[in-house]
């Protein structure tokens, strides 16, 4: 799916009066004649110049399915949407709904730890494994995806939350998957409500959108090139410097 930007060029035809007409073949692609309204001196006739395609386009279910099968971009891969009795997951029209694994780190203030991204303290959370994780009111949990992702060099992803959780005040934040990044996805799950909230393991948690760069606009430096600190991460990965 391509998105286009219309570009117009001003035509300095000079002043015209309100009764002047123009051949709309130039303006609209057909031969009827249309009036030019009075714009005020000087008057400008805008004519369509060109369409400029963007440098990236969103990818469809056909592309996602092909890349999963041929390159192992998503493992394990669910071909189609699983909906019955579950928060949906699997490939959709223009994205992939990943699942959350049954491994959680739930933040707590029981041990009075301070959350420091430069020096993260394991006392900040308690670990939980199970099919249903209960996140306390106004609290936060880390988790990981069931799927292991391998992102091509010419692809960038954006993750968005699922409506079912969002309507319950449960927000999932995931930073973009950079070109040539691979690993399990660490998920940041926030319970913004004043009530305990359930997270269902092995079911959908958020949707990944894939954007592919044009052949002449592939990045010079990928995540693998710069040896990113979260490359090939497995399990729930804590902050690193």
MOTA-V585095 format. One record per residue. SS is DSSP state (H for helix, E for strand, - for the rest). PSI is psi as a letter, one per 20 degrees, with the letter a starting at -180 (* if undefined). Layout:
# MOTA-V585095
SS/PSI + SS/PSI
This chain:
# MOTA-V585095
-/p + -/q + -/p + E/q + E/p + E/p + E/p + E/q + E/p + E/p + E/o + -/m + -/i + -/r + -/q + -/q + -/r + -/i + -/i + -/q + E/r + E/q + E/o + H/i + H/h + H/h + H/g + H/i + -/j + -/r + -/i + -/r + E/p + E/q + E/q + -/o + -/q + -/o + -/h + -/q + -/q + -/q + -/q + -/p + E/p + E/p + E/q + E/p + E/g + E/r + E/p + E/o + E/q + -/r + -/i + E/q + E/q + E/q + -/q + -/r + H/h + H/g + H/g + H/g + H/g + H/g + H/h + H/g + H/g + H/h + H/i + -/k + -/h + E/p + E/p + -/q + -/p + -/o + -/n + -/r + E/p + E/p + -/h + -/o + -/j + -/q + -/p + -/q + E/r + E/a + E/p + E/a + -/g + -/l + E/a + E/p + E/o + E/r + E/q + E/p + E/r + E/l + E/p + E/q + E/o + E/p + E/q + -/q + -/j + -/h + -/j + -/k + -/q + -/p + -/o + -/o + -/i + -/i + -/m + -/p + -/p + H/i + H/i + H/i + E/r + E/q + E/q + E/p + E/p + -/r + -/h + E/o + E/p + E/o + E/p + -/r + -/p + -/k + -/a + E/q + E/q + E/q + E/a + E/r + E/q + E/h + E/q + E/p + E/q + E/o + -/p + -/r + -/h + -/k + E/q + E/q + E/q + E/p + E/p + E/q + E/r + -/q + H/h + H/g + H/g + H/h + -/i + -/j + -/j + E/o + E/p + E/p + E/p + -/p + -/r + -/q + -/o + -/r + -/p + -/j + -/q + E/q + E/r + E/q + E/p + E/p + E/p + E/o + E/p + E/p + E/o + -/j + -/r + -/j + -/q + -/q + E/p + E/p + E/p + E/o + -/q + -/k + -/r + E/q + E/h + E/r + E/p + E/p + E/p + E/p + E/p + E/p + E/q + -/q + H/h + H/j + H/k + -/q + -/q + -/h + -/p + -/r + -/h + -/h + -/g + -/j + -/l + -/q + -/i + -/j + -/p + -/k + E/q + -/q + -/a + -/o + -/p + -/r + -/q + -/q + -/*
